[in-house]
Each structure stands twice: as structure tokens, then as C-alpha cells.
Amino acid sequence: MKKVHWTLTGLSLTIVLLSLNRLTSFTAGYLQPYEFLRWVDFNAMLPIPLFSVVLYYLLQRQITYDSPFRNTSRYVLLMVLFISGVYLFGAGSGDHEVTNYLNIRFCEEGSTESTLCNIVGFNDDEFSHYVYYVGFILLNVSLIFMEYSMPRRQQASRKDLFFILLNSLLIGLGIFANLAFEEIGLDLVFFGSVLLLALALLLRDKRSIYELPIIFYFAASYSL
């Protein structure tokens, strides 16, 4: 479980970095040439999502092991969903951060007078969110079903679950810090759907949460 704890701590660090990036003035400066992005947009588009998907890949490696399940078409499907999630998560991040910068800097909020601003605003506020959250769902759901199909051979301990709960609380608080003070809607639907899936699998199966620590992690994170 040591590698799992380090990976989950890394994911907690990404949400802390994302919060500092969004909610402080340290990253308000512009990049050159042409002030093509702010540092806040650049960080949220490249290093932070890249760090996140690398950690998701490492988590996937720690969930899976040499099991007959890995030779099934279901496992191949879950890997396809995982890879698709990585791509859509990145594509959504890229589309959102660039158009969010352009929308804030050059278009008045809610303006419908310019076709260009309508396009930028739609990408910023709607399309990029759909792409991003579909990627988010695929990443989470594929990992959940991988662990459900390959529960841990060596059960986690109570101490392990305590540290997982701490990381879950950090993720939950990070989500709260980024979303609680702005108008949201679909965010609750997407986070809630992963939460309900994780809870349903934990309650449906008689296996202990000590065999399914990552599903426990998702359930605890999104419950908050």
C-alpha cells in the first residue's frame, strides 16, 4: 500500500496546486510573446493535468496485477476507457483554459453581440466542460471497475484506510474550494455519479473495503 499512499498524496498535491493556481494572485502574470496566456491558464492546461494523468496511470498500475481478468475483453474495454479518459481530460483542459482566458480578457461576460465571443464563450462555459468531465468520468469509472474486478490480494489495514481517508478529505476540500463560491450545476452531476457508483459497489458487494481501498477513496472524496 505504500506506493498507493504516495500516489494518492500526489493527487492531493495536484488539487492543492490547482487551488493555489486559481485562487491566489501569484499566477496572474502574462506569458510572452503577445501575452498569449496567463500563468494561471498555462498551469491549469499543461503541468497540473499532466501531473494528474501520470498519477492516474501509476494508480492503475498499482490496482492491476497478474490476474486471469487481464486476459479478458472486459479488461481491454476498461483500458480503452482509461486511455480515452486521459485524452478527453487533456483536450477539455486545453479547450477550457485557452477560451477562458480569451473570454475574460476580450469578451464582456454574457455578451452576445460578437459571433467570435459567442464561440469563445460556448467553448469556455459549455463544450470544454462536457469534454473535461467525460474524461474525468472515464478515468474514475475505469479504475473503479478494474479494482472491483481485481480486489487486493493482501488486504489494506485500518491504518491504510485512515491515510486514504485523509487524502480523500484533502481532495474533497479542494473541490469545495474551487467550486463552492461560483455557479455550478453539471459539476455536481458528474461528481455525484462517480460517488453513487462507488457507494453502490461497496454496498452491493460483501467483500470488505479493505479489499477495495481505491473505491473507498473515491466514495470518501466525493461524499464530502
Secondary structure, DSSP 8 states (H G I E B T S, - for coil): -HHHHHHHHHHHHHHHHHHHHHHSSTT-SB-TTTT-SBHHHHHHHTHHHHHHHHHHHHHHHHH--S-GGGGSHHHHHHHHHHHHHHHHHHHHHHHHHHHHHHHHHHS-TT--S-HHHHHHHHIIIIIHHHHHHHHHHHHHHHHHHHHHHS--SS---HHHHHHHHHHHHHHHHHHHHHHTTS--SHHHHHHHHHHHHHHHHHHH--S-TTT-HHHHHHHHHHH-
